[in-house]
């Protein structure tokens, strides 16, 4: 019977990992801006998680544990290839005009470029907190750094992004303003 219980735990872990795959992929994509590499990093992280599932002591901290594994996979990849870029796209709603879609697409590209120019330490923190929604404590534990370091890196990253993206505020005001449409 103990083998069966272990199987159930492994099966439950597989189900939980499957439900978190998209989140891990989005994080990986935010770090490298390459679909193939993101998929490889996600697969590698999930494989390592399954292989080392006995190391997870607290099932409540699965997301934090997975973040740590994904971060290590990213660092290994980065060391091997010395590549990096950033962030994922979301679909446009059908209600958006082509002009608005173009502006939004341009903004996303500029945000990606701004995040890509951040130092890796700041890029990891800002994507984990602002894109993934992880808490400061989770990020600190995942990266193995003090919470104060997370806060200072996040502050520096946000300031740098605000400075680089200052002109987007004006564009947003124009895009979101009501406009007249000619009807024939």
Residue pairs with C-beta under 8 A, 6 or more apart in sequence:
9 53
10 50
10 53
13 49
13 50
13 53
13 56
14 50
16 62
17 46
17 49
17 50
17 66
20 62
20 63
20 66
21 42
21 46
23 63
23 132
24 41
24 42
24 45
24 46
24 66
24 70
25 38
25 39
25 42
26 88
26 131
26 132
27 67
27 70
27 127
27 128
27 131
27 132
28 37
28 38
28 39
28 41
28 42
28 45
28 70
28 73
28 74
29 35
29 38
29 87
29 88
30 86
30 87
30 88
30 115
30 127
30 131
31 38
31 41
31 74
31 84
31 86
31 123
31 124
31 127
32 38
32 41
32 74
32 77
32 83
32 84
32 85
32 86
33 84
33 85
33 86
33 87
33 112
33 116
34 83
34 85
37 77
37 83
40 77
41 70
41 73
41 74
41 77
42 70
44 73
45 66
45 69
45 70
45 73
48 69
48 73
49 56
49 65
49 66
49 69
55 65
56 62
56 65
61 141
63 134
63 138
64 134
64 138
64 141
64 142
67 128
67 132
67 134
67 138
67 139
67 142
68 141
68 142
68 143
68 144
71 124
71 142
71 143
74 124
77 83
78 84
78 120
84 116
84 120
84 123
85 112
85 116
86 112
86 113
86 115
86 116
86 123
86 127
87 108
87 111
87 112
87 115
87 127
87 131
89 108
92 101
92 104
96 104
100 175
103 171
103 175
104 175
107 168
107 171
107 172
110 165
110 168
111 161
111 165
111 168
114 160
114 161
114 164
114 165
115 123
115 126
115 127
115 161
116 123
117 160
117 164
118 126
118 157
118 160
118 161
121 153
122 153
122 154
122 156
122 157
122 160
123 157
124 143
125 139
125 143
125 150
125 153
125 154
125 157
126 153
126 154
126 157
126 158
126 161
128 134
128 138
128 139
128 142
129 135
129 136
129 139
129 150
129 154
130 154
130 158
134 142
136 147
136 150
136 151
136 154
137 147
139 150
140 146
140 147
140 149
140 150
143 150
